[in-house]
Structure formats: structure tokens, C-alpha cells
Amino acid sequence: MSIKTFAASILAKHFYKKVKAWSSNPIKIQDKVFTSLLKKAKNTEFGKDHAFSEIENYDHFKRLVPIRDYEGLKPYIEKIKKGEKDILWPGKPTYFAKTSGTTSGTKFIPISKDSIQDQFTCGRGALLLYIYHTGNTSFLNGKTMFLQGSPKLGLISGIQTGRLSGIAYHLTPFYLKKNMLPDFKTNCIEDWEKKVNAISTLTKDKDMRLLSGIPPWIIMYFENLLKQTGKKTINEVFPNLSIYMYGGVNYAPYRNQLKSLIGKEIDTIESFVASEGYFAYADKPNKEDMLLMLDAGIFYEFIPVNSLSESNPPRLSISEVALNTNYALILNTNAGLWGYNIGDTVVFTCLKPYRIKVSGRIKHYTSAFGEHVIASEVEHAMDLGSEKYKWIINDFHVAPMIKKETGKSYHQWIIETDDVPENISEIEQYLDLEMQNKNSYYQDLIKGGILSTLKITPIPKGSFEKYMKSIGKLGGQNKPPRLANDRKMAELLLGNK
């Protein structure tokens, strides 16, 4: 055992004890975070505007601080961009993370010294807990790769600005950077297809042991590697590859394809991280629910998704949530986001300790007929279907097909695949029954004759890649929405066949 792996094992045991301590006292920990956030921000412009110094408890906070999205906080962020300080959080942000918004264009998310430290601690913690539970430290002796956006940073009023993954590159300690690929020059390639090709060339003869990135782009990288090397599986290229870290999209629909490409089972670690914070990670390998980070500088609130349209929806603290309920995630952070609706929805799978699964995006759903179908329901059915019928599915999108004249309306499942099974109608029936079992609204519409059962439209491999390229979002952390309430994406996908 090397000094590095020995030290990692000792750190892993220490970190596990720390996590065990705070996860055993979740309400007390969140109360402590809440009090600390208000105390530190009471003299900021936002704190003064919302009387932070007078707030007595959480109920009082809810009366004074409304729920906002990025547009609601934008006037404060614009002041920070002009160089003003003590606006949302004491001083100025250390970074701005640039991220794409569906309604706000480019968003500039403030990242403070406090929040970036918490993000780093969480990212390191995911690996330390993996080491604790598996004893596997061998990956530390090989190469690691994070398939990420460009690390080039700009400046806005002296604040370094760039993609979160690019910021993370600069914060990686030197002792980890030594074994990390790709190099800075390769990482800076803007054209995603050229970048993946260059990374494949750079890494194909290296001892890769840990990979990280969202599944669609890792698949693109794997396919490029196999093309360059002439090998049949990634296991032949990287025989010591043992860990895949991912986040951003549900892994289940990609599981069969990744397993086929790799040629063996490897451990997976899921995380839930965004420019706004590091919210959760799988505290045990190969789990598909994640431990909610309650001691990482974020006070969480939750709004039942079914109540979001109300003028004054209920806002719940961690002590008030229930299992198997779809909640909108609301953040109050040590970077100065207050009552911030990030747009993601979560479901609690466990309350001792608090574990979650990401169920989708508030704006990504299909409800053209009042069915309220969400991403996790579709992904669950797709996962079962692909497993049952041994059908490798590359990607998919669900959109309503509204029949105005003859025939009934239905949900169109547009599925990218290498091969089209002969028993498509049987698969359609299976998926539809799974959807009915998961969603009573959908079941009522089917049984009531309002909707026909779903219909699958296969499209060839590469269609989603062409779609993402056509809208200028190929690569990085960009990912296509699984569901839509209109046919804009569907028509573009079908046009890319």
C-alpha cells in the first residue's frame, strides 16, 4: 500500500464518522445552518432589505423572504456584476458560474469562498465514502478524467467567470492534478466533437481508472475510443477502470448501453451538483438515491409540486417532508441565494438519514391533457422496458401528439436506438401499463378513452447529437430534456433523422 492510498484510507474513516454525526442530527444541523446564514448576511443589501436582523425563526423568515427564481434575484446580481460588494453575501463572490437558462438567457450564479469550499468538500467526500465502504484505493494509482467544459475563465468587475466545471479545474489540488486528464490545452478545445476526438487520442494508451461526466457524453467518448483503437469493449482499452461518477441525468436509461460498451460491471457514484451548490451524492456505491448534504452551507426548503401554482404554496423545512412526494427544491445558500427556486424536483426515498432522488425539472413535463407525467416516471418505465426486452436505448424524448380530427391523441416516445425490435407494439403496451401503474392521472385518461396508448417512433443513432449541435448545445454539461409539453424539440429531432 502506497503512502497515498494509506492516507486516503485513514481520511475515509475520519470522514465517515463526521458524516455519521451530522446525518444522525439532521434537524439540529439545518437549524444551525439557517442561523449561521442569517447572521453572516444580515448586513448585506439583501439582508437589510429583508430585515434579517429581526428574523426570529423559520416561519418569520418565510413571511419576509419570498420564493424567487433567477429573474427575481437578477437586480441584485446585476449590482454585483457592476462591482458593488455586500449585496447578497458579504464582500464579492470569488467566482461567477455561467450557466444557460431557459427564460433568462445566460445566468451568472455567484460562488463565494465559503460555498466553493463546501462544494470541494462534498466532491472529495463522495470518493472518501466510496473508499470507506469498498476499501478500493487502487484508482488513486492510475489516471482519472473529468469530461468537462473549457477551463478558460473571463473577468466581470474583477470576478473570475466561467462554467462550473472550468472553475473546478482550477481548484483541483496539485496532488490530484498530477494524475488527472485531459491537460489544460486539450480541455480548452471549444468544438465538442474535436475535443472528444482529441481526448480519445490523448487517453487511449493511459491507465484510466476513474471517469466522470454525464452519460451521453461519456458514451460519445467511449464510441470514439473504440473507433480509434479498434477494440470491442472499453475494458480492453482500460482494463483497470473501476469507477464511473455521474450526475445531471438519470443513469438508469443509459445503464445497458454503458455496460455493453464497457464490457463489464464497474462501480458507479451518483452526485447532484449544480452551479448553485453541491446538494447530494450516493454515500454508498451503486446506489441510485443520494444522501442530502445538510451541513454544506445550504438551508433547504421544499414545496410540493402539486401546490406550486398556488398564490401562497406551503414551504416546508427538512423536518416536515414526507416520503414519495414530488417536491420543488428551494435553496438558501452561503453564496447569497435566498428563497431560490433552482427548478429541480426531488423525491425523498429515506428519512433516516435523508436520501433523495432527482425526479425531474419543473419545466420538463408532459401534461397536455392534465396527466402531469414527470421524468422519473418515464425513466422508470424505460429502464424496466429496456431490461425486459434487452433493447439498448441511446436516448429518448416524450412529447404529446394532439389529434385534432380523426383518431385519439397520445404520447409519442421518440427513441434513438441502433436496432429496432420487431415487437414494437408489445413494448408499447408494456411501457404504457408501467406508466399507468405510476401515474393515476395518465391511467384515467387512457381508461376514459381520452388518450390512446403511447406510440414509439424509433430514430437512428446520432439524432440527439445532431439536435444538440443544431441548437448550439453539444457537449459540456448540456443535456436534452426528456419531456416536453409541446412538439418543438420533437419536430427538430424527427427532422434530424
N, C-alpha and C positions, 0 to 999 in steps of 0.2 A: 504494500500500500504506500503510495507516494505521500509526501507532506501535504500536498493539495487535497487529496481525497480524504486523508485522515482528518484534516482541519474541517472539511465540509461535513463529515460525519458528526463531529463534535458540535458544530454550529447547528446542524439539523436537529439534534436532540434538544439543544437550548431553545431553538425557535419553536419546536413543537410544544414545549412547556409553556411558552409565552402565549401561543395561540389557544392552548387548552384553558389558560387562566381567563383570558378576556371572553372567549366564546361561552364560558360557563357563567358569566355575569353580563349578558348582553344588554339588558335594560339599564343597568348601572353604567356601563361603558358608554352607551349612547347618550345618557343624561350628561355624563362628563364631557363628551364631545360637544354637545349642544351648548353647555355653559361656557366652555372654552372659546367656541366660535364667536359667541355674542360679546364676550369680554374683549377679545382681540380686535373686533371690528367696530366697537361702539363709537369710536372717534373718526371713523371713515365717513365720507359723504353719505353713503347709503345707510350706515348705522345711525347717523343723525337724522336723516330723512324719515327713518322708520323707528325712531325712539328706542334704539337697542338698550340704552342705559336704564330704561324704565321697565323693560320686559321682565315679568316675574316668573313665567312658566311657559310651557309649550302652547297651551290654549291662548294665552296672551299674545304669543308670537304669531299664531295663525290669524289673529284679528288685525295685526299690524302689517304683516308681510304677505301680500297676495302671491298666488302662483303666476309665474311668468315663463315664457319661452325666450329664445334669443332676442326676438324683436322687442320684448318687454325690457330686457336689460341693455339693449343696444345704446340708448342715450348715455348710460354710464360708461360703457366700453368705448364709445367714441371719444369721451373725455380722456380716457387712459391713452388712446391712440394719439391724442394731441400732446401728450407729455405730462398730463396732470397726475398727481400722486394722491394716495389715501382716498381713493374713490370707492372701490368695492372691498379692498383689503389693504392693510397698512403698507405704505410705500408704493412701489411699482411692481408689476409682475416681472418675474425673471424671464418668462417666455410668453409669446402668443402662439398657440397652436392653430394653424389654419385648417379649416375643415369645410366641406361642402354642405350647404343647407338646401332643403327642398323649396323653401319660400324666402329665405334670407340671402341667397347667393352665398358668397364666401363668408364664413363665420370666423371670428378671431376670439378664441377661448383663452382667457387669462390663466397662466400657470404660475403659481407663486413658488418661492423657495421651499415653503412648508409642504405644498401639495406635490411637488416633483419628488421630494424625499419620500413621501408616503407611497407614491407610485413605484419608485425604485424598490422600496422595502417589500411591497406586495409581490412584485415580479420575482425578486430573489426568493421570497417566501414560498412561492409555488414550487420552485425547484428544491428548496430545502425540505419541504414536507414530502415531496416525492422521494428524496433520498432517505428520509426517516422511515417511510413505510416500505420501501423496496430494498434498501441497502445498496442500490445501484449507484456507484460513483464513477463507473468506467467512462461515462460520457465526458467527464472532465479532462480525460487524457487525449481526447480527439478534437475534431473541429465541430463548430456549431455554426448555424446560419439562420439569420432572421431575414426572410424575404420581405423587404420593406420599401418605403418611398425614399426619395432622394434626401440625403442629409444636408443639402445646401440650405443655409439659413439667410434670411434677409434682416433688415432692421426697420422698425417703426418706432420713431421717437426714442431710439436707443435700446429698444426691446427686441431681442432676437426672436425671429418669427419663421415658422416653417411647419411642416407636417409633424405630427406627434412622433411617428417612427423615426423621422430625421433628427428630432430633438433627442430621442432616446439614444441614438447612435453616439452623440456627443457626450452623453452622461455615462456610457458604459466604462467601467473601471479598466485601467490599462491591463490588469492581470487577466481579465476576461477577453479583452480585445485581441490579445495575442493569438487566441485560437478561433477568433470569430471571422467569418466570411460573409459577404464579399468585402473586398477592400473599398476604400473611400471612392476611388476613381470609378470603379465599376458601379458602385451604388448610386453615383451621380448621373448615370445614363438616364435620360428622360423618356425616350421611346421604350415602352414596356416590352415589346417583342424583342428588340435589340438587347435590352437589359437582361431578359431571361436567357437569351442565347449566350450572352457573354458570361453570365453567372454559371451556366451549364459547362461552358468551356473551362472556366476557372476551377470548378469544384469536382469535375468528373473523375479526377485521379487523386482526390483528397480523402482522408479518413473521416468522413462525415458521420457524426454520432447523434446530433440533436438538430432538428429542423423546426422552424416556427414560421407561421404565415397562414393566411386564410385559405381554406381548402381549394377553391377554384384556381388560385394562382400557384399553389404547390403542385396541383395536378398538371398545370401547364408546364411547370419546371420539370417535373418527372418525365413527361412525354418528350420534352426537348432533350433531356439527358439520354433517354433510351434511343432516340433517333441518332444522337451524336455517337453514342458508344456501340450501338448495335446489339446491346444486351436485351434480354427478355423481361427482366424484372429489376427494380431498384435494389433489391437485396444482392444482386450480382455486382452492382456498381458500388454500393455502400454496405458491405456485409456486417459492419458494426453499428449501423443505425438502430437506435433503440428507443428514441423518444420523439414524439411529434407534439408540439404545443400549438394550439389554435384558439381562435376566438372570432367574434364578429358575425358568424353564421352558424347554424346548427350543423353539427358534424354528421349526424345520422344519415342524411341523404347521400353523402359522399363516401360513406364507410366502405361499401362494396367496391367502388371504383378504386379507392386508395389501397385497399387490401390487395386487389388484383394487380395494381401497378407495383406495389412494394414486394409482393410475393411472400409475405409472412405477416404475422401479427406483431405490432410494436405498441409500446405504452403510449397513451395519449394524456395530455393535460389541457383541460379547457380553462380559458380565462374570459372575464367580462371586463374589458378595459376600453376607455374612450378618452378623447381629449379632456373631458371633464373630470376624469378620475379613474382609479382602479377599484372596481366595485366588488369583484368576486373571483375566486378561482377554485378549481377542483382540488380539495385538500387531500384527496386520495387518487391514485392513478386510475384511469379508465372509467371514472365516474362521469355521468352526464348531468349532474347537478353540482352546484358550486357553493362554497362557504361564503356568506356575505361578510365583507370586510367592515366590521363595526367600529374598529379602533383606528381607522386610517384617515382621520380628519374630515369625515363626511357624516352629517346628520341626515338620515333618510326619512322621507315621508312617502306614503303610499295612498293612491286614490283608486278605488275600484273603477275599472274601465267603463263598466255599465253606467257609472254616475258622472262621467266626465262632462257630459253635455249639460248637466245641471248648473244653475247660476251659482250655487254655493255647495259644491260637492264635498263629501266628507274627506278630511285629511287625517290619515292615521299614522301614528308612530309605530315603531317596531313591536311595541307591547300589545298592539291592537290587531295585528294582521292574522289571517286565517289561512289554512291550507287550501290549495286547489282553487284559488280565486285569482283572476287576472287583474293585476294592479299596474297603473301607470307609476313609473319611478320618478320621484321628486327629490332634488338634491339641495343641500346647503353645505358649502364646501369651504375649506381653508385656502381657496384661491379667490373667494368672493362671489360665488354663485349662490343666490338666495331664492328659495322657493322655485327652483329651476326645473322645469319640465323638460327632461332630456329627450323625450319621445319614444323611449323604450318601455316595453311592458314585461313584467316578470310574474312568475307563479312560485309560491313557496312550496317546496317539497318536504321540508322538515322544519320544525320549530325548536328542536333541541339537539344540536345547535341550529341556527337559522341558515338553511340552504335554499337556493333558488335555481330556477331555470329561466332563461330568457324566452318569452313566449312570442315576441314579435315587436313590431313598431306600431305606434298609434295610428299612423297614416297608411300603413301597409295592411290592408284587409280587403275582404270581398264581402260586400253587403248590398248589392244592387237590388236585392229583393227582401232585405231585412233579415238575412241569415247570419250576419255577424261572424263569418268564418275568419279565423286568425291563423297566423303562420304555423304555430306549434301543432294545430290540428291537422293541417295539410302535411306537414313534415312527418308527423306520427304515422299517418296513413301511408305516405310514400315509403317510409322506412320499412313498414311491415310488408307492403306490396313488393318492393324490390327484393326483399329477403325471401319471401314465399315463392316468387316466380323466377328467382335467380336472374333478375334483369338489372344490368348495370346502367344507372341513370347518371348522366353527366350534370344536368341542371334542369330546372323547371320553373314555370311561371303559370299562375292561375288567374284567369280573367273571366268576367261574365260575358256570356253570349246572349244578347237580348233579341228574341224573335218578335218582330212587330206584326207579322202577317200570319203565315201558317206555321204550325209546329210550336213546341214549347221552348222556353228559354232553358239554359243550362250553364254549368261551369265548364269552361274549356281549359283543360290541363295541357299546356304546351311543354313537351318533354324532349330534351336533347339526349340522343342516345346513339350508340354505334350500330345497334341492330334492333330491328322492330319485331317483337314476338308475334307469332301468328294468332295467338289467343288474346288479342287486344280487348275484345268485348268482354271476355271473362275477367280480365284485370280491371276494366272499368267498373264492373259490377262489384268486385271485391273492394276496390278503393271507395266506391260510393257508400257501401254498407259501413265501412270503417268511419267515414265522415259522419254518417247518420248516428252512429254509436257515440261519437264525440260531441256532436252539436245538435241539440234538440230542435233549434230553430230550422236548421237545414233539413232535418228529418221531417218536420211538419210540412215544409214546402214541397218535399218530394211526395209524401203521402197524400198531401192535399191536391196534387196534380198541378201545382204552380210551376214547378221545375221538373225537367227530365233529369235522369241520372247523368253524372258527369261524362264528358267525352274527351278522349285523349287525342291530341294531334302531335305525332312524332315529328321532330325536326333534326337535321343532320348535325353531327359533331362540328363544333366551331361556330355555331349560330349565335350563342351567347357572347362569345368573344368578339364576333363581328358587331353585335349590337352595342356592347360596351365601347368598342373602338369608335363606332359611329356617333356616339354622344360624348366622346372625349373623356371617358372614364375607365379606360383599360389600365388595370394594374393598381399597385398601391393597396390601400385599404378599401377601395371602391368595390361595392358588391351590388348586384341587381336585386330589386325587390322580388320576393317570392309571390306576393299577391298584389292585385290592383283592383280598384273599384271602377275602372274604365278600361278601354281597349288600346290606349296609346302604345304601351310597351308591346302588347300582343301583336299589333299590326306591324310594328317595326321588326319584331322577331320573325314573324312569318314572311316578311319581305326580305329577310336575310337568309332564307333557306337556300 
